[in-house]
Amino acid sequence: IIVFLVFLQGYPLPNVALKGEPTQSSTLSFATASKAVDGRRNSFYSNGFCSHTAEDETNPWWRVDLQRSFTVTAVKVTNRGDCCAERLDGAEIRIGNSLENNGNNNPRCASISHIKAGKTYTYRCDGGSMEGRFVNVFLPGQKKTLTLCEVEVYAAPAGRALSDWI
């Protein structure tokens, strides 16, 4: 399996989030869920390229439906750059095929301890890769606000040999 993972990471995989259907627990003003998958890492909220849930929500979440199951090897998250970088601290990336609890009960790929303002960080799932149709960013707790400036999901279609696909 180690050989497979190295082989998998040796090829450029596409950002499948760009063709997904995003949604989020709530929306503040014009900052819809789709702003986090618009292909732009612009990290200044006022420029209009970031998603934003309502302020002071309990357990806010953002999700992209990839339309079919993928083998996800990496998730890149771009944090807000103009302020409030600490708001994302403690968020969890969850990947799976269930919509139970809006997909937030799917297995955890990684936890976000901290991403500096305006920076993009790459998360590789614990254990290498995970399979799933839904990729969530879930922020547990009360009085939380979830802002994402870009979420990129690098993956290959599940159940197909990578060599057939590349």
Backbone hydrogen bonds, N-H to C=O, Kabsch-Sander energy under -0.5 kcal/mol:
donor,donor_aa,acceptor,acceptor_aa,energy
5,L,1,I,-2.1
6,V,2,I,-2.3
7,F,3,V,-2.5
8,L,4,F,-2.9
9,Q,5,L,-2.4
10,G,6,V,-0.8
10,G,7,F,-0.7
11,Y,8,L,-1.2
13,L,11,Y,-0.7
16,V,14,P,-1.2
16,V,153,V,-2.3
17,A,153,V,-0.6
18,L,15,N,-1.2
19,K,16,V,-1.1
20,G,17,A,-1.6
21,E,65,D,-2.5
23,T,63,R,-2.6
25,S,61,W,-2.5
28,L,52,H,-2.4
29,S,27,T,-0.6
31,A,28,L,-2.2
32,T,30,F,-2.0
35,K,32,T,-1.6
36,A,33,A,-1.6
37,V,34,S,-1.5
38,D,35,K,-0.8
45,Y,43,S,-0.8
47,N,44,F,-2.1
48,G,45,Y,-2.1
49,F,44,F,-0.6
51,S,148,L,-3.2
52,H,31,A,-2.0
53,T,146,L,-1.9
57,E,54,A,-0.5
57,E,144,K,-2.8
59,N,57,E,-0.6
59,N,141,G,-3.0
62,W,137,V,-2.1
63,R,23,T,-3.1
64,V,135,V,-2.2
65,D,21,E,-2.3
66,L,64,V,-0.7
66,L,133,R,-3.1
70,F,132,G,-2.1
71,T,156,A,-3.7
72,V,70,F,-0.9
72,V,130,M,-3.4
73,T,154,Y,-2.4
74,A,154,Y,-1.5
75,V,123,Y,-2.6
76,K,152,E,-2.5
77,V,121,Y,-2.3
78,T,150,E,-2.8
79,N,77,V,-0.6
79,N,119,K,-2.4
81,G,43,S,-4.0
82,D,43,S,-0.9
87,R,84,C,-2.0
88,L,85,A,-1.2
89,D,86,E,-1.3
90,G,112,I,-3.0
91,A,88,L,-2.1
92,E,138,F,-3.0
93,I,110,A,-3.0
94,R,92,E,-0.6
94,R,136,N,-2.2
95,I,107,P,-2.3
96,G,134,F,-1.8
102,N,99,L,-1.6
103,G,100,E,-1.4
104,N,101,N,-2.0
105,N,100,E,-1.2
106,N,103,G,-1.3
109,C,93,I,-3.3
110,A,93,I,-1.3
112,I,91,A,-3.4
113,S,111,S,-0.8
118,G,80,R,-1.2
119,K,116,K,-2.2
121,Y,77,V,-2.4
123,Y,75,V,-3.2
123,Y,121,Y,-0.5
124,R,122,T,-0.5
125,C,128,G,-0.5
126,D,109,C,-2.2
128,G,125,C,-2.6
129,S,127,G,-0.9
130,M,72,V,-1.9
132,G,70,F,-2.3
133,R,96,G,-1.1
134,F,96,G,-3.0
135,V,64,V,-2.1
136,N,94,R,-3.2
136,N,134,F,-0.5
137,V,62,W,-2.9
138,F,92,E,-2.9
138,F,136,N,-0.5
139,L,60,P,-2.7
144,K,57,E,-3.4
147,T,145,T,-0.6
148,L,51,S,-0.9
149,C,78,T,-2.3
150,E,78,T,-1.0
151,V,36,A,-3.0
152,E,76,K,-2.8
154,Y,74,A,-2.8
154,Y,152,E,-0.5
155,A,14,P,-1.4
155,A,153,V,-0.6
156,A,71,T,-1.9
158,A,69,S,-1.8
160,R,157,P,-1.0
164,D,161,A,-1.2
165,W,161,A,-0.8
165,W,162,L,-0.8
166,I,162,L,-2.0
